[in-house]
C-alpha cells in the first residue's frame, strides 16, 4: 500500500485500537475478582486453623497426663482423663501359665495305637481336646514328636501349646497353657486315667496391693485398674519394696495448646488487617515476614491437605476486602470477646494473656505456667466450660466458615463474576475477530485496486 503497510497490518492496528478499552476493563475486573477470591480463601484457611486450635483446647489439651514409676517391677499406661495422684504398688506374685511334662526315652518313642488321650484346660469340660489313637496312630508308627504337631494344629485345641524339651538322656513332652491364671490348669488323661504328667510351673493369678487395696488378676496386665490407668506387672517385689507411681497433669501440653491459640489469633488479626486496611508495601513486607517466622517453627505439623491453600497476602491483595464490613465486624467481635470475662469470672489477663495496643495477644509465659500449675481446673473452665472463650469464638467464626455460610456465598458469587467476565471476554474476542475479518477484506480489496491502478499508470511512462 502507499504507506508501505499491508492490509492485514492496517486491520490489526484498527482492531487493537478499537478493543483496547474493553480489554483493559475486563483485565482489571478479572484481576480484582481473582484477588478477592484468593483473599477469602486465605481468610477461610486462617479461620479453619483457629477452629482447629480451639478444638485442641476443647479436646485433650487439659486432660493429658504425665506418669512416672520408681522402678521396673511394673509399667503403666495413662490415658487422658485419668485422675492425678500418687500410688504405692506392691507386687506379691506374677500370674503364671500352667506347665506340665511327661518323660519319654526319645523323641522317636512310639505312641500307643489305641486309647483316647484327653487334654483339658481349666474347669470347663467343654475346653477339652480328644485324640483317638486308633485314628491318629492307626499305623502304630506315630512318635512323641508327631504328637506335638497333632496337639498344636488340632482344630479343637483348648489353649495348650505342646513342645519337646531335650534333656540329653531323654525327652520331656511339655504342655503349656496359652493363658495365665489359676483357672488355666492343664489335665491330661489316657482312657480317663491320669497320664502321669509332672507339674513344672504352677498355675497362679497375679496378686498385688495398690494403696492398701488387694488386687487379684488372671493376667499380669491390669486393665483400667484406676480410671484411665493400666498397669503391667513385670516382676514381684521383695519384702519391704514398693513401686511409687505418680500421675500429674501435663501442663506443658496445655501451655503449648494455649500458645497455639494465641499465635493463631494473632495470625488471624494480621490477615484481616492486611486484607481490609490500606498499607504501604513496606508494612506489608514486614507483616508477611513476621508471620513467616512464626510459621516456620510449626510448618512440619501442617496437614498435607492444607499445603496447597494460600497462606500469605500478596501485594495486589493488600486492602482488597477494605469495603467488606462483615470481615471487620468479625475482627471486632473476636477482640471484644477476648476482653470479656469467662463464665467463671476469670479473664485472660488473670493467666498472663494481655491485649496489646495493636489488638494482638501477648503471653506472660511465667504467669501462664504458674496459673496452670496452681489451678488447672479454673484455667480449663475458662476455655471449655459453659459460655467459655471457645464457645464464644466458635459462635463468631461458625457463620463465616459453615457450609453455605458467609465465605462460601462470597466465593460462589466471585466465581460467578469471574465466569461472567470470561464469557464477556470470549464474546468480545469473537466480535473483534469478526471485525478484523471485515477490515482485512476491505483493506485487501483496497490494496488490490491500488496495485491495479499503479500497473495501469506505468503504461504512460
Secondary structure, 3 states (H helix, E strand, C coil): CCCCCCHHHHHHHHHHHHHHHHHHHHHHHHHHHHHHHHHHHHHHHHHHHHHHHHHHHHCCCCCCEEEEECCCCEEEEECCCCCCEEEEEEEEECCECCEEEEEECCCCCECCCCCEEEEEECCCCCCEEEEEHHHHCCCCCCEHHHHHHHHHHCCCCCCEEEEEEECCCCEEEEEEECCCCCCCCEEEEECCEECCCEEEECCECEEEEECCEEEEECCCEEEEEECCEEEEECCCCCCCCCEEEEEEECHHHHHHHHHHHHHHHHHHHHHHHHHHCCCCHHHHHHHHHHHHHHHHCCHHHCCHHHCCCCCCCCHHHCCCCCCCHHHHHHHHHHHHHHHCCCCCCCCHHHHCEEECCCCCEEECHHHHHHHHHHCHHHHHHHHHCCCCHHHHHHHHHHHHHCCCCHHHHHHHHHHHHHHHHHHHHHHHHHHHHHHHHHHHHHHHHHHHHHHHHHHHHHHHC
